[in-house]
Amino acid sequence: MNDSAWRALGASMTVLAYAALCARVYWRQRRLRAANARAAAALAGGDAGQQALVLFASQTGNAETLAWKTARWLHERGTPSRLMPLNDVDAETLRSAGSAYFIASTYGEGDAPDGASLFAERVMGGAIADLSSLRYAVLALGDRQYAHFCAFGRALDEWLHAKGARRQAERVEVDSGDVVQLAAWQAHCSGSDTETVAEAPVSAPQPWRLVRRSLLNEGSMGGPIFELAFKPVDGSVPHWESGDTAQITLDGDPGRPREYSIASITADGEMQFLVRQERHRDGTLGAASGLLTSTLAIGEAATFRIRPHHGFRLGGNADRPLILIGNGTGLAGLRGHLRARAAEGRHENWLVFGERNARCDFLCGDEIASWHESGVLRRVDMAFSRDQNESLYVQHRLLQAHEEVSEWVARGAAIYVCGSLNGMASGVDAALRQILGTAVVGELSAGDRYRRDVY
C-alpha cells in the first residue's frame, strides 16, 4: 500500500471505532433507561388509586437519593409510589393526587434548587387556586451555615398550605447529618415508631489525652492536615465501630459540637483523626481545628463524645465487597473501615481517593501501599487533581473504570463516600448515576448499599 492508502485505511478504522463507541454508549444508555423504568414501575405497582407522589427538588443528588428511600419505605408499608422530579410536576398532577411527599433542598441563600426552578416559576408562581384534595408532607434539606436555612422547603410548605392542601405531619427540617430528624421522617413514611429508627445517643463525655500529632502533607498547596492520636485519660478504651464519629464541644462555645470521623478502630487502643487546620481570612485559626492541630499540647486532654453513625457503619454490608470513595480528610472514615476489614481478613476492597499533588498530599500513603501489597485492597485508584494540565478528580477515575464499577456492584458491592459534599460527593453521585443509572443508585441507597458521610 502507498501512503495515501494507509491514511485512508487509518481514517476508516478511526470512523469504525468511533461508530462502535457511539453504538456501545447508545445501548448502554438504553439499558439504563429500561432499568430506571423497571425500578420505578416496581415501586408504583399496586392500586393506582392509593398511589402517593414522591417529589424531589435536588441540587447535588441528596434529595433524589432520599426520595428513592422514601418511596421504598412507602412501598414496604403497602403504599405504591410514583417518583418524579419537581420540575416535571404541573398543577393538574397535584390536584389529582391524593397524597404527596416532597423532599426539597435549598440552593445558596434560600433559592429553589435547579431541580425545582421551573416548578417554582410556573406552578408556585401561577394561578393555581385550590389543592384541598391533597394531603402532603415536606422534608426540607438545608445547611445551618446559611442564613436562610431550608428556605425553599419552608416556602413550599407554606405555599401548599395556603392553597388548601392538608399536612399529614409537620414539616421536617434536616441539616447535614441530623439523623434524629431523618429518623422522624422515616418513621412517618414507614409507619414505624420513631424510637425504633433513631440513632443511638452519643456516649457520655470522656477526657482523652493527646499522645501524637503528625503533619501529613508538608509543602501542600492546601491547608495542613494532621494525624492526631488520643488515649483515654482513665485507661478504659470504649467500644466504637468503623464509621462512627467523635464530637468535641469547646469551652464557652454555645454553637454545635464539632464532629470528626474516627480513623482508627477500638483494637488500636487509641482514637485517631485526620484534621485539616482551618484558618480564617484574618489569620486566626478555626476554633476546633486550631485547638486540635496547634493549641492543645502533647499530654494535654480534650473531652470527646463518641457518636454511633449507623448511616455510615458497615452494618449489613460487612460481608460485601466495598468501593470506598473520598477526598482530603474524608480518608479518615474510609481508613477506619479498611482497618476493620483488614482485622477481619476481608480483602474485597477498592479505594478511590483524591487530593492535590502526589508528592505532598498522598495521605497515609505507606499504609495504603501496604494494604495494596498484602491484598487488603484489591484495587487503588488515586486522583491527584494538580499533577496534570487538566484537573483530575475521583469522579473521573470512576468514569474511566465504569465497567469495573458496574461489575463490582453486580457482585453485590456497597459504596461508601466520605469527604466534601460540594464538588467531590456531588460529582461522584453524578458519575455513579451515569455509570449505573438513576434507578440502580436509588435501589442501592434504599438498600443501604450507597452510604455517604459528607460535609
N, C-alpha and C positions, 0 to 999 in steps of 0.2 A: 504494500500500500504506500501511496505517496503521502506527503504531509497533509494535504487537503482531505484525503480520505480518512486519515487518522483523526483529524479535527472533527470531521463530520460524524464519525463513529462516537467520539467522545461526547459531542453535543447530544447525540441521540441517547446515549446511555444516561447522561445527566437528566434529560427530559423524562426518560422512563423511570428513573429513580425518584424524581420529584412527583411524578404521577402516582407511583406506588405509595409514596409517603402520604400524599393527599387522600388516596383511597383508604389507607390504613386509618388516618385521623377521622375520616368520614364514618367508617364503620364502627370505630370505637365510640365516637360521639353518639351514634345511633343506638348502640348497646346501652350507653349510659342513660340516654333519654328513656329507653324502654325500662331500664331498672328503676329510674325515678318514678315512672308511671305505675309500675307494679307495686312499689312500696307505698305510694300514696293511695292506690286503689285498695290495698290491704287494710290500711287504716280507716278508709272511708266505707268499708264493707259493712253491711247490716241494713237496718231500716233507715231509708233516706229521710223519713220524717223526724227521726231522732238525731240526725246528723248535726254536729256542732262545727262551727267555723273556728279554725285556729289560724290567726292572722299575725304576721310578724313584720316589724319595721326594723330593719337591720342596717348597720353601717359596716361592722367588721365581721359579721357572721355569728356573733354570740347570740343575738335574738333568734336567729334562724335555728341554731342548734337547740336552744331552749324550746322553740316551737315544736320541733320534732319530738323532744322528750315529753312535752305537754300532750301532744297527740297520742303518744304511746301510753301515757298514764290514763288518758280518757278511754282509749281503746281497751285497755286491760280491765277497766271497770264496766265495760259494756256500752260505751258511748262512741259510735263511729264519728270520725272527724275528717274534715276537709282542710288541708293546709293550703294557704295562699299568702303570697307577699301582699302587704297592704296596698301597694301601688296598683295591684290587679283588681281591687275591690271597688265597686261602684255603689251608689245609694240603693239601688234595687236589690243587690245582693244582701245588704244589711237588713233591709225591710222584710225580705222573705225568709231570713234566718230566724230560727227560734232562739239560739244561743251562740255566743261568740266569745272566744278567749283571745285577748290582744296581748302580744309580747312586744313592747315598744322601747327601743333605745332612744337616747337623745344625742344629738351631734353638736359638738362645740359648745357654745354658750346658749344652749336652750333651743336649738333648731331641730326641725324634723330631720331624721337621717335620710340618706339618699333613697332608701327603700320605702319611704313614706312621703316623699316630697310631692309627688303627683296627687296622692290621696289628700294631703293637707290642703293643696291648692284647689282641687276640683270638687272634692266631696265635703271636707270640713268648711271650705270657703264657698260652697254652693248654696242652693236654695232648699236643700232637704229640710222638711218641716217636722216629720213625725217618725220616731223609731220606737214607739211604745210597745211594739210586739217583740222587741229584742231584750233578752237577758244577757248580761255580759260581765266579764271580769278583766281587769287590766294588771299586767305585770310590767312595771316601769323599771327600766335599767338605766343607771346613771353612775356618776362619779362625783363624790362629795368634794373633790378638789375644785370643782367648778361652782360658780355662784348659783347657777340655775340648775340645781340638782333635779334630775328626772323631769325636766320642764316639759318635754313633748308628751311623755306618758301622762303627766298631770293634765295637760291641755286636752289630750284625747279623752281622758276620763270625764272631765268637766263638760266637754262638748257632747259626748254620748248622753250624759245625764240630763243636760239641758234640752236635748231632743226627745226626751221621754223614755229613753232606754233604762231598764231597771238593773241595778247592781246585784249580781249574785253574791258578791263579797266585797269588802272594802279593798281599795287599790293596794297592791303590794309593791313596795319600792325597794330596790336592791342595789346596793353598792357592790363593787367587785369583792368577791369573797364572803359576802354576807349570807352565810349558809343557813342561819335561822330563818330569815325571810324567804329564802328559796325553799326551805322545808315547808313553810306555811303555804306557799303556792302549790307545791307538790301535794300536800295534804288535801287542799281544796280540789285539785284536779283528779286525784286518785280516790278521794272519799275516805282516806285513812286518817287516823289520829295524828295530829301534828307531832306529838311527842315520839311517835314511832319512827319518824323520818328525820328528826332534828339531829344535828351533830352532837357528839358528846361534849360536855363542858370542858373548858380549859382546866389544867391542873392548878393546884394551889401554888402560889408564888414560892420560888425556891432560889436561894443565892448560889451563884456559880462563880468560881474563881477563874480569871483569865490566865491560862498557862502557856499560850503560844500565839504569836501574831506574825504572819509572814506575808510579805508583798509578793503577789503572783505575777504582776505584769510590769515590771520595771522597764521604763523607757516607752511605755504605751502612749499613744495619742489620746486615749480615753482616760477617764478618772481612775485612780489607783484602786486595785482590787486586792483585798487582804483575805487570807485564810485565817480564821480565828478558832481557837480551841479552848473550851471551858470544861472544868471539872467541878462537880458539886462540892460545896464547902463542907457538908457533913459526911461526905464519902459515899452516900447512897445514890446510886445511879437509877433514876426512874425508867420505866419502860416507855418506849415510843416505837412507832412503825415508820418505815421509809415512806416519805411523802408528807409526814407531819411537819408542823411549823412551831416556832417558839416566838412568844411575844415579850417585848420589853417595854415597860412603861417608865418614862423618865420622871424623876422627881420634879414637882412643880409644873408639870406639863398637863393641862386639862384635856388635851386632844386625845385622839385614838391611839392605842398602843401600836408600836411599830412591830411588824411581823416579818420573820425571816425563815426561809426554808432550811430545815436541818440537813446538813450534808454528810452526816455520819449515821451509824446505827448503834443501838444500845450496846452491842457487843464490843464496840470500840472503847467503851468506858469513858467517853467524853463527847460533848456536844460541839459539833463543828459547823461553821458558817462560812459562806463566801460573801463578803460585803464590799460593795463599791463605795468609796468615800465621796460623799456629795459636798460640793462647795457652792455657796450662793454667789450671786453676782458681786456682792460687796466683799467677797473674800472669806466670809465666815463659813465654818463647816456646818453641815446639816446636824441637827441635834442628836439623833440616834446614831447615824453613821459616824459622826465625829467622835462621839463617846467611844464607840467600839473600835474604830480604826486609829484613834490618836490619843484621846484624853485619858481613857482608862489604862492604868499602868499594869504591867505584868504582875500578877499576885493579888491585884485588887478584884473585888467582886461586883457583879451586876445581878439583878433579880429578873428571872425569866419565868414564864408560864408556858407549858407545852400544850399546844392545841392539836387534838386529833383532826386530821384533814382527810375525812373519809372520801371526799371527792377526788383526792389525788393519791390515795393509798393504792397498793396493788390489789387488795381485796380479791374479787373473783377472777382477776387477771393473773394471779400468781403462777398459774401453770401454762400461761400462754406465751408465745413469742412476743417480744416488746420492741416497738420502734420508739426511741427516745429522742425528742427533738427540742433544741433550745439554743439560747444565745446568752452571752455575758454571764452574770451571776445566776441565771436560770440553771446553770450547770449544777448548782447545789442540790436541787430537788432530784435531778436525774442521777447525780452521783450517789445519793442515798439509796435509790432503787438499785443501782448497779452493785453497790456493796452488799445489799440484801440478796441479790441474785447470785453474786459470787459465793456468799456464805452458804447458800442453798444448793450450789452446784448447777444452777440453771444458766445455760450458755446461749440460748436463742435470743440474743440481744443485738440491736442495731442502733448505734448512736449517730445522730446528725447534729453537729454543733457548729456555731458560727461566732466569730469575733472579728477584730480589725486586721491584725497582722500576725502571721505565723511566728515571727521572730520574738515578739513581745507578749502576745495575747493567747498563746496556746495554754490555757489554764489547765492545771493538773495534768500536763502532757505526759509525764512519766507514768502516772497511774493509768491513764488511758492506754498508753502504749503497752503497758504490762498486761492489762486486761485483753488487749487485742492479741498479743503474743500467746497468752495462756488459753485463749478460746472463749473467755467470758463474753467478749464482744466478737460476734461473728463478722460484723462489718462496722467500719467507721468512715463517715464522710464529713470532712471538715470544710467549712466555707469561710475563708478569710477575705472580707469584703474589700480591703485596700491593697491587696497584693497583686492586682492586675488593673489594666486600664479601665475596665468596666466592673462596677460593683457586683460582687457575687455573694448571695445570701443563701440561708438554709433552704428557703422555698425553691430556689433554683436547683439545688442539689436534689431535692425531691423530684422535681420535674424531669431532671436528667435521668433519674433512676425510676421512672414511672412504672416500668414493667415489674421491677423488683418490689416496689411498694404494693402494687396490686397482688403480686404473688404472696407476699407476707400476709397481707390482710385476708386473702383467700384461705391461707393456712390457719387463720384464727388469731392473728396478731392484734394486740391492743396498742394504741398510740397515745403517748404521753408528751405533752408540750409544756415547757416551763421557760419563762423569760418575759420579755417585754410584750405588752399587748399590741401597742401601735407599731406597725412595721413588721416585726417578726411573726407574732401569733396570727395576726390578720392575714399576712402573706402566706403563711403555712396553711391556714384554713382554706384560702382561695386555691392554693395548689392542690390540696387534698380533694377539694370538690372537682377540680379539673381532671384529676387522675382517676378518682373513684366514682364520681357522680354525687350530686347533692343527696339523693336518696340513700346511698350507701353510707355517706358521712352521717346522715340523720340516724340511720339504723345503728351505726357504731356508737353514736352519742347516747341514743336511747338505751342501748345495751351496756353502757358504761365502759365501752372499749375505746372511747375517744375522750381523754381526760386532760384538762388544762389547769395549770396554776400560773396565771399571767397577771401582770401588774403594770 
